[in-house]
Amino acid sequence: MIKVSTSGKKKGTQKYQNFYAFRANKNSKKTKLINLLPINSVYKRCKNIIEWRKKFKRYKLLKTPKRCVCYEEKTIKEAYHILCNKCAKDKGVCAKCQGSEDIVV
């Protein structure tokens, strides 16, 4: 059990140090498919989050199209997006979080 002080911060270092970094199976068909998927209509922070998910095998593909928040139509085919690409381009916002910072194309 790790002791926590009243300020909420942990005391000491982690108990077990990792000896090697995680590496996904690069020969897997699913991993190859996920790595080939483009990341578009999102800004830099959201792009980094999606890339992290791909790197550590946390990215889950959509099985059926999702509903767009804007028009309530099933047009989203990319995982972790809430706006379809058309709505995101029209509004000029990120398709993942609806932020209005620099969009990565």
Buried (B, 14 or more C-beta within 10 A) or exposed (E): EEEEEEEEEEEEEEEEEEEEEEEBEEEEEEBEEBBEBEBBBBBEBBBEBBEEBBEEBEBEEEEEEBEBBBEEEEBBBBBBBBBBBBBBBEEEBBBBBBBEEEBBE
